């Protein structure tokens, strides 16, 4: 996956304990879909951000 870095030990990533109901705000399948969408769009320089509220964002960097 060009342009993608997963940092599983990042303390800012939400965990199942963050919501208090035992459920994570996002699933691995959701992240895989975001990555697939970025690659299908032909993006080369991007990252996927996961917010504590469950928001999944694809942040695109343009080549300068």
PDB file with one MODEL, atoms N, CA, C and O in Angstrom:
MODEL        1
ATOM      1  N   UNK A   1       0.835  -1.173   0.000  1.00  0.00           N
ATOM      2  CA  UNK A   1       0.000   0.000   0.000  1.00  0.00           C
ATOM      3  C   UNK A   1       0.884   1.242   0.000  1.00  0.00           C
ATOM      4  O   UNK A   1       1.317   1.675   1.068  1.00  0.00           O
ATOM      5  N   UNK A   2       1.158   1.810  -1.126  1.00  0.00           N
ATOM      6  CA  UNK A   2       2.011   2.987  -1.174  1.00  0.00           C
ATOM      7  C   UNK A   2       1.381   4.166  -0.447  1.00  0.00           C
ATOM      8  O   UNK A   2       0.187   4.434  -0.585  1.00  0.00           O
ATOM      9  N   UNK A   3       2.194   4.859   0.322  1.00  0.00           N
ATOM     10  CA  UNK A   3       1.720   6.051   1.004  1.00  0.00           C
ATOM     11  C   UNK A   3       0.953   5.797   2.284  1.00  0.00           C
ATOM     12  O   UNK A   3       0.445   6.745   2.884  1.00  0.00           O
ATOM     13  N   UNK A   4       0.849   4.565   2.722  1.00  0.00           N
ATOM     14  CA  UNK A   4       0.054   4.261   3.905  1.00  0.00           C
ATOM     15  C   UNK A   4       0.936   3.717   5.007  1.00  0.00           C
ATOM     16  O   UNK A   4       1.745   2.817   4.782  1.00  0.00           O
ATOM     17  N   UNK A   5       0.777   4.266   6.201  1.00  0.00           N
ATOM     18  CA  UNK A   5       1.525   3.782   7.359  1.00  0.00           C
ATOM     19  C   UNK A   5       0.536   3.529   8.482  1.00  0.00           C
ATOM     20  O   UNK A   5      -0.242   4.419   8.826  1.00  0.00           O
ATOM     21  N   UNK A   6       0.549   2.353   9.054  1.00  0.00           N
ATOM     22  CA  UNK A   6      -0.289   2.026  10.197  1.00  0.00           C
ATOM     23  C   UNK A   6       0.574   2.045  11.436  1.00  0.00           C
ATOM     24  O   UNK A   6       1.613   1.387  11.488  1.00  0.00           O
ATOM     25  N   UNK A   7       0.151   2.793  12.428  1.00  0.00           N
ATOM     26  CA  UNK A   7       0.898   2.894  13.666  1.00  0.00           C
ATOM     27  C   UNK A   7       0.040   2.335  14.796  1.00  0.00           C
ATOM     28  O   UNK A   7      -0.591   3.105  15.521  1.00  0.00           O
ATOM     29  N   UNK A   8       0.001   1.011  14.963  1.00  0.00           N
ATOM     30  CA  UNK A   8      -0.910   0.406  15.927  1.00  0.00           C
ATOM     31  C   UNK A   8      -0.604   0.742  17.377  1.00  0.00           C
ATOM     32  O   UNK A   8      -1.487   0.626  18.227  1.00  0.00           O
ATOM     33  N   UNK A   9       0.611   1.151  17.684  1.00  0.00           N
ATOM     34  CA  UNK A   9       0.950   1.469  19.062  1.00  0.00           C
ATOM     35  C   UNK A   9       0.743   2.942  19.395  1.00  0.00           C
ATOM     36  O   UNK A   9       1.110   3.389  20.482  1.00  0.00           O
ATOM     37  N   UNK A  10       0.158   3.699  18.467  1.00  0.00           N
ATOM     38  CA  UNK A  10      -0.083   5.113  18.696  1.00  0.00           C
ATOM     39  C   UNK A  10      -1.124   5.265  19.810  1.00  0.00           C
ATOM     40  O   UNK A  10      -2.244   4.775  19.666  1.00  0.00           O
ATOM     41  N   UNK A  11      -0.780   5.929  20.913  1.00  0.00           N
ATOM     42  CA  UNK A  11      -1.732   6.053  22.023  1.00  0.00           C
ATOM     43  C   UNK A  11      -2.944   6.903  21.681  1.00  0.00           C
ATOM     44  O   UNK A  11      -3.927   6.878  22.422  1.00  0.00           O
ATOM     45  N   UNK A  12      -2.912   7.649  20.591  1.00  0.00           N
ATOM     46  CA  UNK A  12      -4.041   8.484  20.202  1.00  0.00           C
ATOM     47  C   UNK A  12      -5.126   7.695  19.478  1.00  0.00           C
ATOM     48  O   UNK A  12      -6.248   8.182  19.335  1.00  0.00           O
ATOM     49  N   UNK A  13      -4.808   6.473  19.015  1.00  0.00           N
ATOM     50  CA  UNK A  13      -5.814   5.677  18.321  1.00  0.00           C
ATOM     51  C   UNK A  13      -6.860   5.206  19.323  1.00  0.00           C
ATOM     52  O   UNK A  13      -6.510   4.767  20.418  1.00  0.00           O
ATOM     53  N   UNK A  14      -8.141   5.291  18.965  1.00  0.00           N
ATOM     54  CA  UNK A  14      -9.180   4.837  19.884  1.00  0.00           C
ATOM     55  C   UNK A  14      -9.133   3.330  20.063  1.00  0.00           C
ATOM     56  O   UNK A  14      -8.743   2.587  19.163  1.00  0.00           O
ATOM     57  N   UNK A  15      -9.533   2.906  21.229  1.00  0.00           N
ATOM     58  CA  UNK A  15      -9.607   1.478  21.522  1.00  0.00           C
ATOM     59  C   UNK A  15     -11.016   1.148  21.961  1.00  0.00           C
ATOM     60  O   UNK A  15     -11.857   2.037  22.097  1.00  0.00           O
ATOM     61  N   UNK A  16     -11.273  -0.118  22.182  1.00  0.00           N
ATOM     62  CA  UNK A  16     -12.616  -0.518  22.596  1.00  0.00           C
ATOM     63  C   UNK A  16     -12.975   0.046  23.964  1.00  0.00           C
ATOM     64  O   UNK A  16     -14.157   0.123  24.299  1.00  0.00           O
ATOM     65  N   UNK A  17     -11.992   0.439  24.759  1.00  0.00           N
ATOM     66  CA  UNK A  17     -12.279   1.000  26.075  1.00  0.00           C
ATOM     67  C   UNK A  17     -12.711   2.463  26.000  1.00  0.00           C
ATOM     68  O   UNK A  17     -13.273   2.982  26.964  1.00  0.00           O
ATOM     69  N   UNK A  18     -12.461   3.138  24.880  1.00  0.00           N
ATOM     70  CA  UNK A  18     -12.726   4.570  24.778  1.00  0.00           C
ATOM     71  C   UNK A  18     -14.205   4.922  24.825  1.00  0.00           C
ATOM     72  O   UNK A  18     -14.557   5.975  25.356  1.00  0.00           O
ATOM     73  N   UNK A  19     -15.070   4.094  24.298  1.00  0.00           N
ATOM     74  CA  UNK A  19     -16.490   4.431  24.256  1.00  0.00           C
ATOM     75  C   UNK A  19     -17.213   4.052  25.542  1.00  0.00           C
ATOM     76  O   UNK A  19     -18.285   4.582  25.833  1.00  0.00           O
ATOM     77  N   UNK A  20     -16.638   3.149  26.303  1.00  0.00           N
ATOM     78  CA  UNK A  20     -17.269   2.758  27.546  1.00  0.00           C
ATOM     79  C   UNK A  20     -18.336   1.687  27.383  1.00  0.00           C
ATOM     80  O   UNK A  20     -18.774   1.115  28.380  1.00  0.00           O
ATOM     81  N   UNK A  21     -18.766   1.396  26.169  1.00  0.00           N
ATOM     82  CA  UNK A  21     -19.793   0.374  25.970  1.00  0.00           C
ATOM     83  C   UNK A  21     -19.198  -0.927  25.458  1.00  0.00           C
ATOM     84  O   UNK A  21     -19.928  -1.853  25.103  1.00  0.00           O
ATOM     85  N   UNK A  22     -17.854  -0.999  25.418  1.00  0.00           N
ATOM     86  CA  UNK A  22     -17.197  -2.225  24.977  1.00  0.00           C
ATOM     87  C   UNK A  22     -17.033  -2.333  23.475  1.00  0.00           C
ATOM     88  O   UNK A  22     -16.472  -3.316  22.991  1.00  0.00           O
ATOM     89  N   UNK A  23     -17.510  -1.344  22.718  1.00  0.00           N
ATOM     90  CA  UNK A  23     -17.407  -1.384  21.258  1.00  0.00           C
ATOM     91  C   UNK A  23     -16.458  -0.292  20.776  1.00  0.00           C
ATOM     92  O   UNK A  23     -16.500   0.839  21.260  1.00  0.00           O
ATOM     93  N   UNK A  24     -15.617  -0.639  19.832  1.00  0.00           N
ATOM     94  CA  UNK A  24     -14.740   0.361  19.230  1.00  0.00           C
ATOM     95  C   UNK A  24     -15.569   1.262  18.321  1.00  0.00           C
ATOM     96  O   UNK A  24     -16.562   0.809  17.753  1.00  0.00           O
ATOM     97  N   UNK A  25     -15.178   2.540  18.170  1.00  0.00           N
ATOM     98  CA  UNK A  25     -15.950   3.441  17.314  1.00  0.00           C
ATOM     99  C   UNK A  25     -15.794   3.147  15.825  1.00  0.00           C
ATOM    100  O   UNK A  25     -16.521   3.716  15.011  1.00  0.00           O
ATOM    101  N   UNK A  26     -14.863   2.274  15.453  1.00  0.00           N
ATOM    102  CA  UNK A  26     -14.659   1.878  14.061  1.00  0.00           C
ATOM    103  C   UNK A  26     -14.201   0.431  14.049  1.00  0.00           C
ATOM    104  O   UNK A  26     -13.716  -0.094  15.052  1.00  0.00           O
ATOM    105  N   UNK A  27     -14.363  -0.200  12.904  1.00  0.00           N
ATOM    106  CA  UNK A  27     -13.930  -1.595  12.746  1.00  0.00           C
ATOM    107  C   UNK A  27     -12.797  -1.637  11.734  1.00  0.00           C
ATOM    108  O   UNK A  27     -12.640  -0.724  10.924  1.00  0.00           O
ATOM    109  N   UNK A  28     -12.021  -2.688  11.786  1.00  0.00           N
ATOM    110  CA  UNK A  28     -10.919  -2.858  10.845  1.00  0.00           C
ATOM    111  C   UNK A  28     -11.445  -2.848   9.411  1.00  0.00           C
ATOM    112  O   UNK A  28     -10.790  -2.312   8.517  1.00  0.00           O
ATOM    113  N   UNK A  29     -12.604  -3.426   9.187  1.00  0.00           N
ATOM    114  CA  UNK A  29     -13.198  -3.437   7.848  1.00  0.00           C
ATOM    115  C   UNK A  29     -13.448  -2.008   7.351  1.00  0.00           C
ATOM    116  O   UNK A  29     -13.277  -1.728   6.165  1.00  0.00           O
ATOM    117  N   UNK A  30     -13.850  -1.107   8.251  1.00  0.00           N
ATOM    118  CA  UNK A  30     -14.065   0.288   7.866  1.00  0.00           C
ATOM    119  C   UNK A  30     -12.766   0.921   7.375  1.00  0.00           C
ATOM    120  O   UNK A  30     -12.756   1.653   6.385  1.00  0.00           O
ATOM    121  N   UNK A  31     -11.670   0.632   8.077  1.00  0.00           N
ATOM    122  CA  UNK A  31     -10.358   1.178   7.699  1.00  0.00           C
ATOM    123  C   UNK A  31      -9.917   0.585   6.359  1.00  0.00           C
ATOM    124  O   UNK A  31      -9.389   1.298   5.506  1.00  0.00           O
ATOM    125  N   UNK A  32     -10.133  -0.711   6.176  1.00  0.00           N
ATOM    126  CA  UNK A  32      -9.779  -1.352   4.912  1.00  0.00           C
ATOM    127  C   UNK A  32     -10.556  -0.739   3.758  1.00  0.00           C
ATOM    128  O   UNK A  32     -10.009  -0.573   2.668  1.00  0.00           O
ATOM    129  N   UNK A  33     -11.808  -0.403   3.973  1.00  0.00           N
ATOM    130  CA  UNK A  33     -12.619   0.227   2.923  1.00  0.00           C
ATOM    131  C   UNK A  33     -12.082   1.615   2.583  1.00  0.00           C
ATOM    132  O   UNK A  33     -12.057   1.998   1.414  1.00  0.00           O
ATOM    133  N   UNK A  34     -11.653   2.366   3.588  1.00  0.00           N
ATOM    134  CA  UNK A  34     -11.082   3.692   3.336  1.00  0.00           C
ATOM    135  C   UNK A  34      -9.809   3.577   2.513  1.00  0.00           C
ATOM    136  O   UNK A  34      -9.604   4.349   1.577  1.00  0.00           O
ATOM    137  N   UNK A  35      -8.951   2.620   2.853  1.00  0.00           N
ATOM    138  CA  UNK A  35      -7.711   2.399   2.106  1.00  0.00           C
ATOM    139  C   UNK A  35      -8.033   1.984   0.675  1.00  0.00           C
ATOM    140  O   UNK A  35      -7.413   2.473  -0.269  1.00  0.00           O
ATOM    141  N   UNK A  36      -8.987   1.095   0.515  1.00  0.00           N
ATOM    142  CA  UNK A  36      -9.378   0.639  -0.811  1.00  0.00           C
ATOM    143  C   UNK A  36      -9.910   1.799  -1.660  1.00  0.00           C
ATOM    144  O   UNK A  36      -9.607   1.897  -2.849  1.00  0.00           O
ATOM    145  N   UNK A  37     -10.699   2.669  -1.042  1.00  0.00           N
ATOM    146  CA  UNK A  37     -11.231   3.825  -1.769  1.00  0.00           C
ATOM    147  C   UNK A  37     -10.110   4.754  -2.214  1.00  0.00           C
ATOM    148  O   UNK A  37     -10.136   5.269  -3.332  1.00  0.00           O
ATOM    149  N   UNK A  38      -9.122   4.972  -1.340  1.00  0.00           N
ATOM    150  CA  UNK A  38      -7.996   5.842  -1.691  1.00  0.00           C
ATOM    151  C   UNK A  38      -7.205   5.253  -2.850  1.00  0.00           C
ATOM    152  O   UNK A  38      -6.824   5.972  -3.773  1.00  0.00           O
ATOM    153  N   UNK A  39      -6.961   3.965  -2.807  1.00  0.00           N
ATOM    154  CA  UNK A  39      -6.201   3.317  -3.875  1.00  0.00           C
ATOM    155  C   UNK A  39      -6.987   3.294  -5.177  1.00  0.00           C
ATOM    156  O   UNK A  39      -6.417   3.483  -6.252  1.00  0.00           O
ATOM    157  N   UNK A  40      -8.296   3.063  -5.089  1.00  0.00           N
ATOM    158  CA  UNK A  40      -9.141   3.050  -6.288  1.00  0.00           C
ATOM    159  C   UNK A  40      -9.170   4.438  -6.941  1.00  0.00           C
ATOM    160  O   UNK A  40      -9.295   4.556  -8.159  1.00  0.00           O
ATOM    161  N   UNK A  41      -9.052   5.482  -6.115  1.00  0.00           N
ATOM    162  CA  UNK A  41      -9.027   6.851  -6.631  1.00  0.00           C
ATOM    163  C   UNK A  41      -7.661   7.215  -7.208  1.00  0.00           C
ATOM    164  O   UNK A  41      -7.482   8.307  -7.749  1.00  0.00           O
ATOM    165  N   UNK A  42      -6.700   6.298  -7.093  1.00  0.00           N
ATOM    166  CA  UNK A  42      -5.378   6.544  -7.660  1.00  0.00           C
ATOM    167  C   UNK A  42      -4.472   7.394  -6.783  1.00  0.00           C
ATOM    168  O   UNK A  42      -3.479   7.940  -7.264  1.00  0.00           O
ATOM    169  N   UNK A  43      -4.802   7.512  -5.506  1.00  0.00           N
ATOM    170  CA  UNK A  43      -3.974   8.317  -4.608  1.00  0.00           C
ATOM    171  C   UNK A  43      -2.670   7.600  -4.294  1.00  0.00           C
ATOM    172  O   UNK A  43      -2.653   6.386  -4.091  1.00  0.00           O
ATOM    173  N   UNK A  44      -1.586   8.351  -4.255  1.00  0.00           N
ATOM    174  CA  UNK A  44      -0.281   7.781  -3.923  1.00  0.00           C
ATOM    175  C   UNK A  44       0.227   8.255  -2.571  1.00  0.00           C
ATOM    176  O   UNK A  44       0.864   7.499  -1.838  1.00  0.00           O
ATOM    177  N   UNK A  45      -0.058   9.503  -2.247  1.00  0.00           N
ATOM    178  CA  UNK A  45       0.419  10.078  -0.995  1.00  0.00           C
ATOM    179  C   UNK A  45      -0.791  10.425  -0.126  1.00  0.00           C
ATOM    180  O   UNK A  45      -1.430  11.459  -0.320  1.00  0.00           O
ATOM    181  N   UNK A  46      -1.092   9.563   0.819  1.00  0.00           N
ATOM    182  CA  UNK A  46      -2.251   9.779   1.674  1.00  0.00           C
ATOM    183  C   UNK A  46      -2.037   9.073   3.007  1.00  0.00           C
ATOM    184  O   UNK A  46      -1.152   8.232   3.162  1.00  0.00           O
ATOM    185  N   UNK A  47      -2.875   9.445   3.951  1.00  0.00           N
ATOM    186  CA  UNK A  47      -2.904   8.711   5.218  1.00  0.00           C
ATOM    187  C   UNK A  47      -4.353   8.605   5.657  1.00  0.00           C
ATOM    188  O   UNK A  47      -5.190   9.426   5.284  1.00  0.00           O
ATOM    189  N   UNK A  48      -4.636   7.600   6.442  1.00  0.00           N
ATOM    190  CA  UNK A  48      -5.971   7.406   6.977  1.00  0.00           C
ATOM    191  C   UNK A  48      -5.908   7.774   8.455  1.00  0.00           C
ATOM    192  O   UNK A  48      -5.099   7.227   9.204  1.00  0.00           O
ATOM    193  N   UNK A  49      -6.761   8.697   8.867  1.00  0.00           N
ATOM    194  CA  UNK A  49      -6.805   9.125  10.258  1.00  0.00           C
ATOM    195  C   UNK A  49      -8.072   8.600  10.917  1.00  0.00           C
ATOM    196  O   UNK A  49      -9.151   8.621  10.325  1.00  0.00           O
ATOM    197  N   UNK A  50      -7.925   8.129  12.148  1.00  0.00           N
ATOM    198  CA  UNK A  50      -9.043   7.612  12.922  1.00  0.00           C
ATOM    199  C   UNK A  50      -9.256   8.528  14.120  1.00  0.00           C
ATOM    200  O   UNK A  50      -8.369   8.666  14.963  1.00  0.00           O
ATOM    201  N   UNK A  51     -10.417   9.148  14.199  1.00  0.00           N
ATOM    202  CA  UNK A  51     -10.727  10.055  15.302  1.00  0.00           C
ATOM    203  C   UNK A  51     -11.422   9.287  16.426  1.00  0.00           C
ATOM    204  O   UNK A  51     -12.055   8.259  16.182  1.00  0.00           O
ATOM    205  N   UNK A  52     -11.302   9.785  17.653  1.00  0.00           N
ATOM    206  CA  UNK A  52     -11.944   9.108  18.792  1.00  0.00           C
ATOM    207  C   UNK A  52     -13.454   8.967  18.656  1.00  0.00           C
ATOM    208  O   UNK A  52     -14.045   8.064  19.247  1.00  0.00           O
ATOM    209  N   UNK A  53     -14.089   9.855  17.879  1.00  0.00           N
ATOM    210  CA  UNK A  53     -15.543   9.766  17.715  1.00  0.00           C
ATOM    211  C   UNK A  53     -15.956   8.780  16.629  1.00  0.00           C
ATOM    212  O   UNK A  53     -17.144   8.616  16.355  1.00  0.00           O
ATOM    213  N   UNK A  54     -14.965   8.117  16.004  1.00  0.00           N
ATOM    214  CA  UNK A  54     -15.268   7.133  14.972  1.00  0.00           C
ATOM    215  C   UNK A  54     -15.118   7.653  13.552  1.00  0.00           C
ATOM    216  O   UNK A  54     -15.280   6.897  12.594  1.00  0.00           O
ATOM    217  N   UNK A  55     -14.811   8.935  13.407  1.00  0.00           N
ATOM    218  CA  UNK A  55     -14.621   9.520  12.079  1.00  0.00           C
ATOM    219  C   UNK A  55     -13.367   8.936  11.427  1.00  0.00           C
ATOM    220  O   UNK A  55     -12.308   8.876  12.052  1.00  0.00           O
ATOM    221  N   UNK A  56     -13.489   8.514  10.189  1.00  0.00           N
ATOM    222  CA  UNK A  56     -12.358   8.015   9.415  1.00  0.00           C
ATOM    223  C   UNK A  56     -12.132   8.997   8.282  1.00  0.00           C
ATOM    224  O   UNK A  56     -13.026   9.242   7.472  1.00  0.00           O
ATOM    225  N   UNK A  57     -10.915   9.568   8.229  1.00  0.00           N
ATOM    226  CA  UNK A  57     -10.594  10.568   7.219  1.00  0.00           C
ATOM    227  C   UNK A  57      -9.438  10.101   6.361  1.00  0.00           C
ATOM    228  O   UNK A  57      -8.495   9.484   6.857  1.00  0.00           O
ATOM    229  N   UNK A  58      -9.510  10.397   5.073  1.00  0.00           N
ATOM    230  CA  UNK A  58      -8.378  10.172   4.158  1.00  0.00           C
ATOM    231  C   UNK A  58      -7.769  11.547   3.910  1.00  0.00           C
ATOM    232  O   UNK A  58      -8.409  12.428   3.335  1.00  0.00           O
ATOM    233  N   UNK A  59      -6.537  11.717   4.349  1.00  0.00           N
ATOM    234  CA  UNK A  59      -5.840  12.980   4.187  1.00  0.00           C
ATOM    235  C   UNK A  59      -4.866  12.818   3.026  1.00  0.00           C
ATOM    236  O   UNK A  59      -3.994  11.949   3.047  1.00  0.00           O
ATOM    237  N   UNK A  60      -5.026  13.662   2.020  1.00  0.00           N
ATOM    238  CA  UNK A  60      -4.244  13.557   0.795  1.00  0.00           C
ATOM    239  C   UNK A  60      -3.153  14.619   0.783  1.00  0.00           C
ATOM    240  O   UNK A  60      -3.401  15.779   1.113  1.00  0.00           O
ATOM    241  N   UNK A  61      -1.956  14.221   0.404  1.00  0.00           N
ATOM    242  CA  UNK A  61      -0.845  15.159   0.244  1.00  0.00           C
ATOM    243  C   UNK A  61      -0.569  15.302  -1.245  1.00  0.00           C
ATOM    244  O   UNK A  61      -0.443  14.314  -1.968  1.00  0.00           O
ATOM    245  N   UNK A  62      -0.479  16.532  -1.684  1.00  0.00           N
ATOM    246  CA  UNK A  62      -0.125  16.756  -3.091  1.00  0.00           C
ATOM    247  C   UNK A  62       1.386  16.862  -3.210  1.00  0.00           C
ATOM    248  O   UNK A  62       2.058  17.373  -2.314  1.00  0.00           O
ATOM    249  N   UNK A  63       1.900  16.385  -4.302  1.00  0.00           N
ATOM    250  CA  UNK A  63       3.331  16.469  -4.525  1.00  0.00           C
ATOM    251  C   UNK A  63       3.690  17.923  -4.806  1.00  0.00           C
ATOM    252  O   UNK A  63       2.990  18.613  -5.546  1.00  0.00           O
ATOM    253  N   UNK A  64       4.784  18.378  -4.209  1.00  0.00           N
ATOM    254  CA  UNK A  64       5.167  19.774  -4.431  1.00  0.00           C
ATOM    255  C   UNK A  64       6.411  19.894  -5.253  1.00  0.00           C
ATOM    256  O   UNK A  64       6.865  21.005  -5.529  1.00  0.00           O
TER     257      UNK A  64
ENDMDL
END
